[in-house]
């Protein structure tokens, strides 16, 4: 089996560090320590911490798209699956790792305009994907679509808040509440029923 590149190992280490501590609180030394790499190797692959963070953001988005890829599902089932993947990730990491976009988003004012813009664009792409699943759910229920992208942004903001609360409390209860009191009521409203 080929040995992973040091660049990839550093990006994986950055994902963990940034998701657990955020951007500002994570130093290059913490990243190279986690990667078990010499500090110089970081700068051999990345011109700056910001350039590195942009690559980590890209890697995180690719992971989300890959982890939630289910072409056999659509609409409400697709949304339940996607948020279920996020719940499983939170449980598997024992709430030690938050959402990278949420972690960076909490610091958006202190980030460079380039990094802040990249985070905002990634979240907008996520909302667009979630909005497309909502549109499918409305279509499946033969209901006129509402502003699905606005509802998608609301769902994502609700998820991020629930994840923040879960990490604060050290319990997935708020994530379960997100499913029970936010996601399911929205999906129930657009799920076809026997009439």
Order of alpha helices (4+ residues) and beta strands (2+ residues): alpha-alpha-alpha-alpha-alpha-alpha-alpha-alpha-alpha-alpha
